[in-house]
Each structure stands twice: as C-alpha cells, then as structure tokens.
Amino acid sequence: MKHFGRAIVKLRFIILIAAVLLLIPSGIMYLHTKVNYDMLTYLPQDIDTMKGQNILKEEFGTGAFAPYIVEGMTEKQVSDLKAKIEEVPHVKSVLWYDSVMDLSVPMEMLPDEIYDAFNSGDATMMFIIFDQTTSEDGTVAAVRQIRQISDKQCFLAGMTNVLVDTEDLTNKEAPIYVGLAVLLSAIVLSLTMDSYLVPFVFLASIGMAIVYNLGTNIFLGSISYVTKSLAAVLQLGVTMDYSIFLWHSYEDYLQQGNERNEAMALAITDTFSSIIGSSVTTIAGFVALCFMSFTLGLDLGVVMAKGVLFGVISCVTILPSLILVLNKPLLRTRHKALLPDIRGIGNFVTKHYRMFLVIFFLMLVPAFYGYQHAGVYYDLGSTLPKELPSQQGNAKLEDDFHMNATHILMLSADVAAKDVQSMADQMEDVDGVKWVLGLNTLKGTAIPEELIPDELSENLMDDNWQLLLINSEYATASDEVNAQCDTLQKIAKAYDENSMLIGEAPATKDLIRTTATDFATVNTVSIGVILVIILFVFKSASLPFILVAVIEFGIFINLGIPFYTGTKLPFIASIVIGTIQLGSTVDYAILTTTRYLRERTAGAAKREAIATAIQVSTKSILVSALTFFGATFGVGIYSDIDLISSLCILMARGAVISLGCVVGILPAFLMVFDKIVMKTTKKPKLV
C-alpha cells in the first residue's frame, strides 16, 4: 500500500485530468437514466396482482385506468369532453353513460345502481382506460395532456396522477436536496475543520464520486425516485468520514516532520487500511438489501453499494491529488477549528463507564419495544401535499362518490352469466363494497343485451377473461380494505379458482405481506454478514458481537422513538435506516476499536487503551457525524415528500445516536469485556 500511496502522489495531475474527463460521460448517462415512480412495480412478478396486470395488458390492451370527475356540465358538454380525451395518445377508451346508452335516452332511465355509481349531484364520473401500465411513459404523457384539456370543473384521480405529481415534486426538489446537503455540510466542516477551503475540496472529491455513481446507474435500466432523491445525499453522508480520516492522518504525518508528498503517501496507506474494513461492512449492509423479493431493495442496495465503492476509490485517489495540488490555498485558509474542547473525554468515559452501562440497560427494553411497535404506512401517495391536483382529485372522488379504491376482478370467460351475477350479489354484501359492475352484471339489469355497445363489451370481456370493476369505500393500505380483498378473493375463488383480484389496493396488500418477510430476511442477512466481516477484520471471536450489539442498540433507539411520539413511518424506513445507520456506526466503531487494539497490543493498560482510543477517534467521529447530520437534516425539514423527509430526519437523528453509542456505550462494553476480547482476538501488527 505504501507503493500505491506513492504512485498516487506521483500521478496526481494525471488522476485529476482523468477524473474531470470522466465527469462528461457520467453526466450524460445520468441525464439519460430512466426514473421509476411506481413502488408497486417492484413487487415479485409471480404473484397474482402482477400476473393479472400483465394479462390485462396482453389480452385487453389495457394497462391502467383513472376515474375522472366532471362538475356542473351538461351531458352534451361532458360527451364533447369525453371525445377530446379519447383523442389523447395512449387513451384506449373512456367509459361513461354514452358508452352504455345513447344520449337521447335520459340518464335517469339507467338502473339506480348504475346511475348512482357514476353520478352524484351535479357531478358525473368517467373511467379513462389507458393502453399502457400505470407508470409507463405513454400513460404519464396521457395524464399530463388530459390535465391540459381539463378546466377547474374537472378532477382526475388515480395512481398515475399521483405518480405525475410525485415526479414533478421530486424533480423540483431534488436539486435543492443536493444544494442543502452541500451547504450545510460545508458549514459544519468549515467550523469543525482547520481550513476554510478543505470542506470544498472534500465536497469536490465526493461530488465526482457521486456523479460517477449516478451515471453508471444507466446500466441498471432504471432507478426508483427514492434512490434518485437520496443517493447523492446518502453517498455524501456515508463516505464523508473517509475524507476526514485521510485529512487528519495527513496532518498527523506532517506534524511528525514528514515532507508533504511522503506524508500524503503514508496517509493514503493509513486511510486505506482504516476504511477497508468499515467500507466493506457498509457495502455488505447495502448488498443485504438485494436479498429482498421486493426489488426496490435491489435498486437501492446496488446503487448505494456502488456509491460507497466509488467513495473509497475517490478518497484514496482524487482527494489526495486535490489536496496536494491545492496545498498553498489550503495553507492560506487555515484557521483554528471551532470544535468544543474534548481533551479529557477518554478519561471521562472510562471513569464513568458504569453510568453508560446503566443507560444501556435502562433504555434497551423501551427502545426495542418502540422499534417493534412503531406504526408504518404503505400508501405513499396519500402523504403528498393536499393542494396537488392528484390529491384534490382523490379527495373529490371520496367526498362525492365515496370511492377510495377500485379493484378489478379477472374471471374466466367461461363462468356463466348467472354465476357472475350471483357472485356479484355476494360481493356487494361485503363490508365497504359499493357496487360490482361487469358485462354479465349489466346484462342482468334492465339494459337489453343488444343495446350494450361493442366498445364496452371489448373492454370487459374477451375469449379468455371477463373483467368486473369493484368499488370500495375503504382506503388503499387500510386494514379494512385488506380484509375486504381477502373476502372478495375467497368468494371469487369459489366460482373460478384461476380468478385474480388486481388493482392498487390488492397490490398494496401484497406489498405489506412481501415486505414483512423481506425485512426479516434482510435484518438476518445483514447482521450475519457484518458479524462475519468484523470477525475477519479483527480476527476476533468476541468483538463482532460487541460491535453489533452497540450498533443495533442505536438502531433500536432511532426507530423506536416514533412509537413514543405517535409518528407513522413509511414502510421502507426501518430497513433503509437500519442499513444506513449500521453502515455509518460500524465505521465509527471499527475506527475506535482498531485504535484500542493497537494500544493494548503496545502494552497499554485496559483503561488507558480505551481512553486513548476514544480521545483520538472522537474528533473524526464528531466531525463525520455532524456532517452527516447537516447533509440530511436540512433535506428532512425542507422536503414536501413525506417519504424523503422521514428518511432524512431518521438519518440525521441516527448520526447523533450513533455518535453517542460509539463514544459512550462501546467503551463501557470494552471496559467490561476487555479480558474476553484480549483472549479471543489475534493481536494486530504494530506499524
């Protein structure tokens, strides 16, 4: 590694030129990376809701639908508006009254059930059917065009409309996320480091790594909007401590009298040795997300694992080159760091270690209980700002038509009309079901079969399948709608064992079931992998359990707090935050433990070794934690997307909790288990 460090120093100008040139293709690839705003597309493709959606598109040419409410218009005006919407590309058809009866026939002639389903006061409702799925480009473009056609009397509802607002809000806010993260990180670093310029050198190095990471996402085909929104902020927060470690190591070697090129070569060697274990552990935590059958985990896991790898490479190549090239400006901008005086913190912690043990045992049970019982929500769209068009449309749908979710039941075309009608009658008796409409239920009403238009027949039945629309009063992701879906599926299976209930609510129910299993798997895998990695890093049988216990304690506290504050978290919060906090805390823990083992191996007594490790490590950990806090807290406060806001607030709080755990709880554990650690750990080589 010393040869590697000296090679980096020697080739610093070539490295910087190559780094800048690589930004060009990376930036172009980033701009051409597709972003997915539909969380439900990450569900396993072998479940009924996903298989049914694919059949719906293949056999009916139908991918998505959206309710559309019109107020205060005459039937002729509504019909003209319907004709305009039907001209929009990727609108397959629009179902309304004139899809069933000619306008010359008064609407009041419809059976009450059908009339009430599509009319409320002076409002009437259409169903717009698209030829692509909810999140495909054609459907999104169609929704945007329908919005332009509509006026203030028109309200579009449905999932694609929510995705459009999510996309617009994300695109508007994402640059501000990065700006806030950079600004607040720069402020924290300027105050805590000993040079006003060094924060911007750090940010330039990490910024290049972020661009490389975001650019190479093009090879994944697409990334989720969650990944797009958080990747830069996360990479900045997670990899900043590598830069801090390098800078502090470089300064230490300069103070020892080394010439600056040699000091940097030695600092590169030291930094690489120090961060290799923690970075591999962090990467392993993100890779554990890839074991989820809900493939959002794969999306986020691959991108963040890549980000850490690029961060490490940048830290030992680009950053040293920048520091050496900018040596004179860095010297001119030096100042006294404004960190609080922490000289004595090591002695304080070791002297009062019993107090930290008491804190651990007093907080462990309530923290774990809160972690296990914190409330979560799955309907991400419902948390968007209420003034957005999608939220207004969905509210109007609920207020005027008492509709919250619409399911589609796919039934074999062979099921007889009388059986379909009998099944529909049973379903209408299920709590929260307002109506069930299909071709065979219409035939059972007062509408003569010969009056049902071919267009309607083609949309509801083909040679293999027939479709029924089921209106629910219950909101997506609620316990009531999940129970309703179970009951409807049970009824349908009695008539056709191959039937499938699809739509947003059934898919969200599958999401709840899938992620419950996934999260347990990821927790087990991540803890197991990290135990093994720490085992190999320290060659110790005891330290892996001590470090993981401290890390998990911090995670329990962070994710347990919302239970006591009555705050509901987005469903992915526990697994994402658990992985990220694990990654950041293990960096701090490995740094501290490495120094403790070196001191013990050099002959220092237990208390002296732990005190020295805390004293030496706390400065770097404090700067890193505060920077991570700054990078995420501002985004959490600013964002109008609750998913992003919640995750960033949790990350900011987690950074502070991790700092406390490593500086307070870990030393207490080392004090108690020092004899066991020494007996079960291979002594490191002294350099």
Beta strands, then each sheet from edge to edge (+ up, - down):
strand 1: 34-36
strand 2: 64-71
strand 3: 91-95
strand 4: 119-120
strand 5: 123-130
strand 6: 154-156
strand 7: 222-224
strand 8: 376-377
strand 9: 405-412
strand 10: 433-438
strand 11: 465-472
strand 12: 500-502
strand 13: 569-570
sheet 1: 1+ 7+
sheet 2: 3+ 5- 2+ 6-
sheet 3: 3+ 5- 4+
sheet 4: 8+ 13+
sheet 5: 10+ 11- 9+ 12-
end
